[in-house]
Amino acid sequence: MNLISKTEQILKEVLQKNNFEEDNIVLSVSSKPELGQFQYNGAMALAKKVGTNPRAVAEQIVSSLNEYDIFENINIAGPGFINISYTKEFLKEYLTEISKDMSENVKKYPSKKVFFDYGGANVAKDLHVGHLRTANIGEALKRLTKLVGNEVMSDVHLGDIGRQSGMVIYQLREEHPDWVFFDENYKGEYPSEIPITNDDLGRIYPLASSKAKEDDSIMEEVRRITAELDRGYEPYVKLWELIRKISIANIKLTYEALNAEFDLWEGETDSYPYIEETLEILKKAGCLVESEGALVCDVKEDTDKAEIPPLVVIKTDGTTLYATRELATILSRAKRFYPDEIIYIVDNRQGMYFEQVFRTSYKSNLVRDDLKFKFVGVGTMNGTDGKPFKTRAGGVMKLNTLLSEIKEETSKYVKDNEAMSAAEQKDVSDKVAVAALKYADLLPNVEKDYIFDLAKFCSLEGKTGPYILYSAVRMKSLLAKSGITNYEMHDIYSQTEKDIITKVLEMPIRIDKAYRNKTLSDITEYIYELDSLFNKFYAENRILTEQDEEKKQTWLFITNLVYKVNKLILDVLAIDIPERM
């Protein structure tokens, strides 16, 4: 059990011993470090419940806490703030233990199965900066959820059907009318390959989209092709499968560059086997009603403070749409994986749609009542002008283009470093670039828009990914140069060391808050605070040349401890630490 949870458990025992009833016991970092490392602020609320003086309640609690030998200097400030510090002997024992496995310093929850839906890339279209935040936030929240004791699964949930499929097939027919996919009389086997690349798809979709916007007849033909594909017209299905294969191979490379890992690479079309069953369930529950030729599910509730429109499930022409496939995907996941919770990490603007989907799922008995849905809406990444991030020419920036620009900026940290091979220079530059991008992306609250300033976030100074990586590499290098593999804590020699130890002990609080609030800002801020303290400690001491062996051992122990925290937190954020910088 981590120290924060252990202390909260002790507080619970103390309150019960003194006949106080309180289940929500929260330990926080002391607002006045000179009085203690942590504090308990519940005495005032307890005093109000029983109608007595909060100071008297605090004195009762302190008297009982003094019976535990792990505490020292327990004192009361103000009307009843209880400050708590731990003995050096206990800290030495506890820190030695968690240095073996830093995950022991994390609050764990009863395990449940949590399914994550994030990514949302569209087949046959280039990933752009709009796909960045869902990938980064989804990956980090998934890893965080696993860290606190849950079983996790993830699906990229590709947009692999819809208007873009009709557009691409239309344009391919224009350019390659001789392909057998467009021969109505063809009866043989369809090819297993087509002579196009992902770069071709990057040209084809925008071209077709532009044509369709300018010519209503082309748009109508695109709709017809899309409907034919949706109904299972074999030539189009076979062609689209090949297009899908080409596109997904490229999408995987981009997500891999961001360290985004998915258990499933399924798309909307993978829900097709479940659509008929989904519709039967909705009909049986009496959820589907006709509205202007379409079939919809009314999901409004008497308690709604704003209008919640019905969810359209079948269009007027009888074809399915995104919501149909969303519901079928939910049924598929519920039947195949039996999750306790499904979390969607999607653009903020999709909030209303997912509320409709969730309500429809419950109202129709498509899922168990105890299956929980969670919508995590994310803000946008904007340029320095405050508008959605674009290319210098003003167009939507491809994600690979952004990564290239950041890598060019971060390459200056290793360029012309004769100690590194060209391959190592590239590896380090790539890792620093991803750290710069991810840290900037995860630093603000997930629902907030933020401004991405390339030069600022690639800097080695300030609250940036490169600063965090440089700090971690400094720790790793220091430990390697020491030539010592076993570190022992002997004493605490300075206030900075005490501050670092308290910050390490605070880790469970910050991780738990991030997990409960489904945001990463708490831990991105935390790792910056910890590394800033370490760099202050590094500047104050000559660790490798220290003549006092016990002091040197302690300093190396602290360095190793902070490095282990960095490694754990950066792994949650899906950021790799290079060997050197």
N, C-alpha and C positions, 0 to 999 in steps of 0.2 A: 504494500500500500504506500502511495506517495505521502510525503510529509504533511502536505496541506490537508488531505483527507484524514490522515491519522490524527492531526490536531483537532479537526472538526469533530471527529468521533470522540475524542477526549472531552471536548467541550459539551457534547451531547450527554456523555456520562455524568459530567459535573452538574449540568442543569437538572438532570433527572435526580441526582443525589440531593439536590437542594429544592426539589419539588417544583421545578419550573418546567412547563411544557412548551417546547419549541422544536419544530422539525426543520425549519429553514435556517440552518446554522452556516454562516458564511464568514470565512477568514479572509481578510484583505491586507494588502501591504500597508504598513504604518504610514500615516500622513506626516509623522514626525520621527524620522529615522533615529534621531538621537535618543528617543524614548524606547524604541523597540524595533524589531524586524517586521512584525506583523501585529494586527490589532483585531479585536472583536468588538463590534459596535452594537451588540444586541441587548445590552443591559437596560438601555432606555426603554425599548419596546416592552421588555419583560416587566419592568417596573410599572409601566402604564397599565399592563394587563392586571396586575395584582394590587395596584393602587398604593405604591410605596415609593420611597426615594430611590432614584436610579443609582446613586452613589453607594447606597447600602447594598443593593443587588450586586453591583460590581465587586464590592468587598467580599461578599459571600463566594462569588465565582473565583476570585483571585485566591482566597484562602484555600479552596479545594484544589486549584491548579498547582499551588505550591507543593502539594503532596506528590507531584510527578517529578522525577529527577531529570527529565530531559529539558526542563525550562529553567531560565534564570532571569532575574530582573523583571519580574511581572509587576507592572505598575498601572495606576489609574490616572487618566488625564481628563480634565474638564468634568462634565457631569457624569461620566461613566464609560469613557473609552478605555478599553483594556489593552495595554501594550504587552506583547509577548516576544521574548527572545529565547534562543536555544543555547544550551551549554556547548562549549568548544568540544568537549569529549563526545557529546552526542552528534554534533555536526560532522566531526571527523569520521565517525562510524557510518553515518548515513551517506555522506558524500562519497566515501570510499565504495559503498555498496552500489550507488546509482552510476558511478563512473564505469562500472562493468557493463551496465545496460541502461542507457539513459531513458528508455521507454518505461522503466520502473518509476520514473518521476512524472508520470502522467496519470490523471484520474481516469479510471476505467468504468465503463457502463456495462450493464447486462447485455449480452450479445443479441443483436437482431440482424436480419438480412435487409440491407438497404440497396436499392437499385438506382443507379444514376443515369440520367438521360441528358447528355450534353454534347456539344460539337455542332451538330446540325448542318454539316456541309451539304451543298447541293451538287449532285452528280452533273457532269458536263459543264460546270461553271467553276471558275477559279476561286479559291478561297481568298477572301479579302479581309481587311482589318476588322470588319464587323464580326468575323468568326473568332477573333482572338480571345476576347474576354470569356466567352462561354467555355472555350477549351482550357484556358488557364485556371479559371475559377472552379470549373467542374472537376478538373484533375486534382487540384489542391483540396477541395472539400471531400472528394472521395478518399484521398490518402489520409486526411485528418479523421474522417469517420472510421476508417480502419484502425488508425492509431489508438483510438479510445476504446477499442474492443469489439467492433462490429464486423460482420461479414459483408463484403461489398461486391457489387457487379456493376458493369458500365456498358452502355451501348452508345455508339456515335450517332445513331438514328439519322441516317442519310436521307436527304430529300431526293429520292431517286425516281420520282414520277411527278407528273404535273406539266404545267405550261412549258417548262424548259425542254422536256422530252419531245413535245410536239414541234417546238421550234428547231431543235437540232435535226430531227428526222426530216422535217420539211426542207431544210437547207442542204442536207446530204442528198436528198432526192433531186434537188435542183442541180447539184454539182456532179452527181453520179447516177444519172437516170438509168444507166445500163446495169446497175447492181440488181442481183436476183431478188433482193428484198422488195423491190418495187415492180416486179413482174407478177401480175395477178395470175398468170397461167403456170408459174413455176411450181413443180411438184417434187423436186428433189430435196436433198439435204442442204441446209443452209451453211455457209462458210463459218469456220471457227475463228477466223481473224478478218479484220478489215484494215486497209492501208491508211490509217490515220493515227495521229499521235495526240497527246494531251494538248500540245501547242495548237494543233488544228482545231480542237474543241474550243480552245480559248478564243479563237478567231470566229468560229462558226456561230456560237450562241449570240454574241453581241450583234453580228451581222443580221442574223435572222430576226432578232428582237427589234432591231432598227427598221427592218423591212415591214414587219407586222404592225408597228406603231404608225407607219406612214400609209399603209394600204389595208383597208378593212377586209378586203377579200382574202388577203394573205393571212390575216389574223383568224378569219373564219376557217380557213383550211388548217391552220395550226390547231384550232379547237377540235376540228374533226379528227385529225391524226391523233391527238391526245386522247379523245374518247375511244377511238379504235384500239389504241394501246391499252387503255384502262379495261376494255372489254375482253382483252386477250387475243387480239388479232395476231396470229403466229408470226408472219414476216416481221412486223414491227417489234414484237416481243423479242425475237431472236436478235434483231439488230440492236435493240436497246440493251440487251444483256452484254453485248460486245462493247458498246459505248460505256456502259456502267463499269465494266472490268478495267478499261483503259483509264477512266477518270479516277476510280477508287485507288488504283496503284499510285497515282500522283498525290491524291489526298493523304494517303498513309504516310508518304515521305514528309509532307509538311507537318502533320501532327507528330511524327516521330522527332522532327527537329525541335518541337516544343516540349518533348518528353511527355506528350499526352498518350496514354495507353488505354485501349478499349478491349474489354472481353468479347464484345460482340460488334460486328461490322454489318449490322442489319439496316435495312431501309424501310421506307413505307411499303414497298412491294412485298416485303416479307410478311406483312399483315394479311395479305390476300386470302390465305387459307382459313383465316378466322373471321372474315367479313360476314359471311352468310350466318354463322353462329351468332355473331354480335347483333346483327339485325333481328334475328329471331328472338334473342333475349330482350331487346328493346321493345319489340312488338308485344311479346308476352306480358311485359310489365306495363303495357299501355302507355309507353312513353312517346311513341311516334305519332304525330298528328300531321295532317296535310295543311299546308299554308302556301297559297299561291302556286300550287303545283309541286312544291317541294315537300319533303318529309322533315319535320323539325321536332326537337324535344324542348318543351317549356321547362325552364329551370329556375324561374323567379321564385322568391320566397317572401313571406309576409314581413320578415324582419329586414329586408333589403332597404338600404337608405338611398341607393342609386339604382337605376334601371338595369336589369340583367336581361338582355334579349335572348330569345330561344336559340338553341344550337341547331344549325342546319346540318342534317345527316345525309340526305340524298337530294341531289340537285333536281331541278325541274325536268331535265332530260333523262333522269333515271340513273345517272352515273354517280359514282362515289366522289368524295372530295377529301381534303386533308383531315377534317374532323372524323369522317368515317374510318379512315385508316388509323387515326390516333386512338379511337376507341377499340378497334380491333387489335392494335398493338398492346394496349393495356390488358385485354383479355388474354392475349398470347403470353405476356409476361406473368400474369397471375397464375395461369395454368401450368406453365413450364418451370417457373422459378419460385413461386409462392413467397414473394417478398413481404416484409412487414411494412416497408415504406418505399415509395418511389419519389425521387427528387428530380425535378426538372430545372436545369440551369439555362435560362433563355432570356432574350431581350425583354426589358421592362414592359415594352409595349404589348407583349403577348399575355399580360396578366388577366384581362377580361376573358380571352379565349380559353385559357386553362381553367379558369373558374367555372366556365360553362361545361368543359369536358369533365372536370372532377364531379360536379353536381350530377351530370348525366350518368356517370359511372355508378354513383351511389343510388340514385333514384331508380335506375333500371335493374339494380342488383347484379350489375356486371362484375362487381368485385365484392369481397367481404367487407362488412362494416368496419372491421378493425384494421383494414389496410389503409395506411395514411398516405396522402398525397402532400407534397410540398413544392411550391413554386418559388424559385429563387430568381427574381428579376434582376438583370444586370444593366448598368448604365453603359454609355458609349465612350469610346476613346476619341477625344477631339484633338485637333491641331492647336497651335498657339493662337490661332484666330478665334478659338472657342467653338468652331464648327467641326462636324465629323471629319476625321483625318483623311486627307486626300493627297494625290500626287501633286507634284509641282505644276503640272498642266491642269489640275483641277478635277481629275477623274478619281474614281474610287480606287484606292491603292490595294494592289494584290498583297497578300500576306507574305509571300516569298520576296517581293520587292522590299517591303519594310524590313524583313530579316536581313536582306543583303545590305541595306543602308546602315543598319545598326552594326553589322559585322565589319563594315568598312570603317565605322567610327571607332570600334573597340580594337581593331587591329593595331592601332598606334601603341597599345600597351606591350606588344610583343614584337613589333616590326623591327627588323635588323638586330634582333637578339641573337647573337652568335652562339649562345649556349643552347639554343633550341633549334631543332631541325625545322624545315618548312612544314612538315606534317604536324609537329607539336605546336608550332605557332598558330596554324589553322585551328587545331583542336582547342587551344586556350582561347583564341579569339572568338570562336563559335560559342564556347561555354559562357564567356563573359557577356557576349551579345544576348544570349538567351536569358541570362540572369538580369541584365539591364531591362529587357523587355518584360519579363515576368514580374520582377519586383515592383516596377512602376505600375504594372497592371493590377497587382494584388494589394498595393499599399492603400488606396482609398477604399471606403466601404463599397461593397459590390454593387449596390443599387445606384451609386452616384456616378455621374459623368465626370471625366477628368481630362486634363490637358496633358498630352504627351509631348514633352520637349526633348528631342533626340540628344542634343548636346548635354543638357542638364542630367538626364537619366543615365547617360553613359559615362558620367564623371566619376572619378575615384574619390571625390569628396562629397560629403552630404549623405542624405538618405537615399542611397542608390544600390542597385544590385552589384555593380563593380566594387563599391566600398565594402559591402558585406563579404564578397568573395575574397577581396584582398586581405581582409582581416582574418578570414578562415585559413587562407594560404599562409599568412604570417604565422599563425599558431602551429600549423602543420610543419612548417619549415623550422620553427624554433624547437619543436619537440624532436625532429629528426637530427638537427645539429647538436643537440645535447648528448646524444649517444646513450641516453638513459631510457630504459623501457619500463621500469617500475618506479612510480612516483608515490610519495607518502606525504600526507598533510601533518605537519607538526604543530603549527600555531597560526594565529592571524596577526600579521605584523603591521597592518595599516588600515585606515578607514576605507581606502579603495578596495582592498581585498575583501573586507567585510561587506561592502556594497555589492561586489561581484557575487559573493556567496548568496546574499539575500536575493539578488536578481535571478540566480539559478534556481533557488527555492521557489521563486514566484512563477516559474514556468507552468506548473499545473493549473494555476489560476487563469493565465492568459490563454492556454490551449483550451481549457474548458469553456471559457467565454466565447472563443472563436467557434467552437463546435456548437454551442447552444444557439448562438446568434447567426450561424451560417455565414460568417464573414471572415476574411483573412487579415484584415487590417490590424487586429490585436496581435497576431504573431509576427507580422512584418515590422510593426513598430517595436515589438519586444526584442527581436533579434538585433535591431539597430541600437536599442538602448544597451543591451548586453555587450555588443561589440565595441560601442563607444567607451564603456567602462573598461573593457579589456585594453583598448588602445591607450587609455589614460594610465592604466597600470603598467603597460609595456614601456611607456615613456618615462615613468617614475623609477624604473628599476633596470639594472643591468643583469638580466637573469642568468645568462650563460657564463658570465665572469664572476658571479657572486662567490665569495670565499667561504661564507657560512653554509655548510652543506645542508643543514636542516632547512634553512631559509630557501636555498636553491631548490631543494626537493619540493617544498611547499609551493613555490612559484610555478614549478613545472606541473605539479598536480593541478593547480588552478587553471593553467593554460590548457591542459588536457581536458579538464572538466568543461571549460567553455567551448573547446573545439567539438566535444561530443554533443553539446547542445546545438551548436551550429549545424552539425551534420544531420541531426534529427529534424530540426526545423526546416532546413533547406531541402531535405528529402520530401517533406510534406509539401513544400512549395514546388516540387519537381525541378529543382535547380541543382546541377552537378558542380562539385568543387574540383577545379583543375589541380594538377600536381604542383604547379608553380605559376607565377605571374611575373 
